[in-house]
Amino acid sequence: MSFNLAAQLFEDVLPIETHIHATSVRNHLQRVAKRAEAGLGEEQFSFIDGCQREWAALPRPPAPITVGIDGGYVRKWDDKKTHFEVIVGKSIPEEGTSKCFGLVQSYDDKPKRRLFEVLKGQGMQLNQQITFFSDGGDTVRNLQLYLNPEAEHLLDWFHVTMRLTVLNQTAKGLPMTFDDEDQQYELREPTLKVLESIKWYLWHGNTYEALQHLETLEMDLDAAADEGNKDATTRKLLRAVEEFHRYIANNQAFIPNYGERYRQGDRISTGFVESAVNYVVAKRFTKRQQMQWSPKGAHLLLQMRTRVLNGELEQMFRNWYPGFRAANDEKLKKVA
């Protein structure tokens, strides 16, 4: 619901005579968000304290936590042709309630503290197993580091296979053959076979062979995309393969044996984060209404929206105002 619609709703249901402006609703929301932000502790490079002996002396850790982090894009207010990134994540403990969080990296000066507090609110201990999944982006990858000594950092298989699917679809548009120095070579079928091999190697965590095959594919496409070849698809695929090569090289330390994890019943993908991005971002910062945002406005709204989705907003007001209604008010239940 937009600020304008919210203002109209308030006028319809609240017993007030004065006109409520959308700007007033936005200003009040941002004021509350800023007060909530002031309660965050200081940002730190690392939140890992103590040593292995101290962690081993802690009580038996709770069940593992899985954290998925992904990014979405929101249209910029002052330049409507550009977008800025919104980072959204969801933390799912095997026992307990899941929580979501969101931030605008270019505006937020406490991103690690924010994520740490979410995990701390779920009872995280430093001897507890935590698995972080991300899309491999630099900002997302750095956000999850040095929060827990037992943390495992993995590249989300969904994003790997999504990129491979795009490469495969592009390769299907290649010409069957290409000419080089009066000789004819096959192009389409060998390229599709190499892409299939790359996917197989990545599925089994063999990044060395995957990178070797990517390098070989780049050389073959480069030969096919010389000045005498006017096919645009070949050059387009070459650029995409080079980009994917860099992507895998930058994230090779976070690529496990997906096949083994899958057979063991372990999570390999963060489909739940995709739904969280839609739930947290798309339904409020909707593209269909062509909404535009400033990084500050989007960030502050995200803080309130995630607190509502996590069921934390009421308790926050109760902490600020001791006279606020009691939790689980029976009269309120009867009225509802």
N, C-alpha and C positions, 0 to 999 in steps of 0.2 A: 504494500500500500504506500503510495507516495505521501509526502508531507502535506500536500494540498488536500488529498482525500482524507487523511487523518484529521486535519483541521475541520473539515466538513462533518466528519463523524462525531467529533467532540461537540460541535454545536448542536447536533441532532439529539445526543443522548445525555449531555450534562446540563444541569439546571443553572445556566449562566445566561446573562443578557448581552454581555460584550462579545464583539466579533473576534474570533480566533483566526490569526493569520498563520499561513504555512511557515513563514519565517520564524514565528514565535515557537512553533513546535520544533523546528530544526535547532534553534538556539538553545531551547531547554534540553533537548536530547544531547547536544554537544557539551553543555555545561555538566550534565550528569556523567557523561563519558570521561570528561577531563578529570572530574573528581575521582572517578574509579581508577583512572590511569595514575593519578598521584599516589595511590596506595601500593603500586608496584615497587619492589625493591630495586636496587641498583643493578645495572647491566654488568655482566662478567664474561670474560673470555671462556672460562671453564667453571663448571659447577661441581666438579669432582673434588671432594675434600677427603683427607685421611689417606690411609694406605690399605693394602690388601689384608693385613692382620685385623684392622679395625672393621673392615667390611665383613670379614668372616665371622666376627663376634656379634654381628647384628642378628636379630631374631630371624627365624626362617622366613624367607621372602614370600610375598604374595604370588599369585599366579602371574605368568608373563603378560606383558602389555604389547600390543601392536599399534604402531603409530604410522599413519599414512599422511604424506604432505604433498600437495599439488598446487598449481597456480592457475589463476584465471585472469582475464583481462577486462578492464572497465574503460569506457570511453572517457577521455579527458575533457574537463570543462572548458579550459582556456584554449584548447586546440582540438576541435571536435574530430579531426581526421586521425588523431593519434590515441593510443591507449596506454595505460600503466598497469603493472602487474599487481594482483591481489593474491596473497598466499593464504591458502586454506588447508586446514588439517583436521584429522579426527583421531582420537586416541581411544582404543578399544581394549579394555582389560578382559582377560578370560573370566574373571569374576568381578562383577560390579557394573557400574553404569558408564557408558561411553560419553565422551565430551568432545566438542568441536572448538576450534579456535580460528581466528583470522587476523590478518594484519596487512598493511601496505608497507612493503619493505623500504621504499624510498622515503617514507615519512616516519616510520617507527624507529625509535632509538633504543628500544629494549626488546628486540625480537626473541633473543634466547631466554631472557628472564620470563617473558610471557609464556613460552612453551614449557619452561621448567616449572612454573607455578601451576600450569594445567596438570602436569604429571605428578607434582607434589600433592595436589588436591585429590588425586586418585590413590594416594598412599604409596607412592614410589619410594623404594629403598635403594641404596647404592649397591646392594648385592642382588638386585632383582633383574631378571632377564627382560630386555626391551628390544624389539625389532622395529627399525625405522625403514619405511619404504618411501622412495621419492622418485620423481621423474628424471633425476640426473642433472637438473639445472644448478648452476653455481650457487645462487642465493639459497635455494632450498637445501642443497647438500651441506653448506656451511652452517645453516641454522641448527641442524640436528647433532653437530659434533660437540663432544666434551660435556654432555649432560649426564651421562651414566657410564661407569667403567665396564659394565656388562652389556653395553648396547651393541647391537649388530646392525650394520647399515647395508641395505640392499637396494639395487636398482629394480624398479617395478617392471615386471615382465610385460605388463600391459603396454607400457610406453615403448618397449623394445619391439614387440611384435607389431604395434601400430605403425612404427616407422618402416619396418620391413614390408608391411603390406602396401604402403605407399610406393616403395621402391619396386615391388613386384608388379603393381599395376602400371607404373610408368614403363617398366621393361617390356610389358606386353605390347606397347606401342612402337617398339624399335623395329627397324627394317630387318628382314630375314638375314640379309648379308650386307657386307660393305667391301669396297674395292680398295686395295692398298698396293701400289707399285705393280699394277697390271695383274694382281692376284685377287681372288675373291675369297673372303672368309665369312663363316657363319657368325652371326651376332646375337640374334634374339634368343635362340634356344640355349646356347652356352651361358648367356647372362642369367637366364632364369634358373639354370641348374646351379650356378655359383651362388645365387641368392638363397636358394634352398639349402645349400651346404652351409652357408653362413648362419642361417637360422638354426640348423641342427647343432652346429658347434656352440652357439650361444646358449641354446637350451640345455646343453650339457656342461656349461661353464668353461668351455675351452676357448678363452679369449685370444690366446696366441694364434691358433689356427684361423679363428674368425678374422683377426686383423691381417694375417697373411693373405687370406682370400680376398679381403677388401682391397688390399694394395695391388694384387694381381688384376682384379676387376677394374680398378682405376686405370691401370696401364692399358688394358684392352680397350676401354671406352675412350681413352685419350687418343689412341691410334685411330679409332673409328670416327672420332669427332675432329679430325684435322681440317685444315682450311678447304680441302676439296670436297668435304662432306657437308651438304647443306641441310641435313636432317636436324631439326631443332630438338627432337626428343632425346637424341644421343647426348647432346650437350647438357640438356636439363638433367638427365639421369646422372651424368658425370658429376655435376655440381652436388646433387643429392647424395651420391655415394661418398664423395669427399666429406660432406658434412656429417654423415653417419659414421664414417671412419673416425673423425675427431670425437664424436659423441661417445663411441665405444672406448676409444683410447683414454679419454678423460675419466670414464667411469668403470674401467676394468677391475679396479679393486673392490667394487661393490656388486660384481656379477657372480652369483653363486651357481651351483649346479641346480638349475631349476627343475630338471627332470627328477633328480633325487629327492628334492624337497616335495615335489608334487606326489611322488609315490609314497612318501612318509606321511602325507596328509598335512604338510606345513603350507602356510600361505605363501604364494608367489606373486600376487598381484594386489592392487589397491582399488578394486572396483568400488569399494565402499567410500573411497575418497572422491571418486568422480561424482557419486550421488551427493556427497557432502558439499562439493563445489556448487552443484546445481541448487541444493537446498539453501546454502548460506548466501551465495552470490547471485545466481541467476534469477531466483524468485524475487529478489529485492532490487538488485541492480540490473533490472531486466533489459535485454537488448531490444525486445519487441517494442518497448515504449521509447527507445532511443534516448535513455537517460544519460546525462553527463554528470561527472563528479570531479571534485578536487581530491587529491590524495588525502588531505586532512579530513575532509567531510566523509569520504569513504571509510577511512580507518576508524574514526570515532563511531560511525554507525555500525561498523562490524563489531566493535567491542560490546555495544548494547545488544545487537542481534544475537551474538553467540551466547551472551548471558541469558537471554530469554530462552534460546533453544536448549541450553544446559540446565534450565530451571534454577538459575542462581540470582536472578534480578531481585526477587522478593527478599531473599536473605540479605542481599547487599543493602537494601533500604532499611531492613530491620537492624543491621549493624550501625547504620548511620543515625537512625531515629529509634531509640529504645521504646518509644510509645507507639510504634507502628503496630498494626494488627498482629495478633498472636498467630503462630504457625498453625495450620490446619484448623482455622476458625470454624467451629461447628455452625455458627449462625450463617456464615458466608456459604457453607455447603448447602444449608437448607434453602437459602435464597436462590442459589444456582439450581 
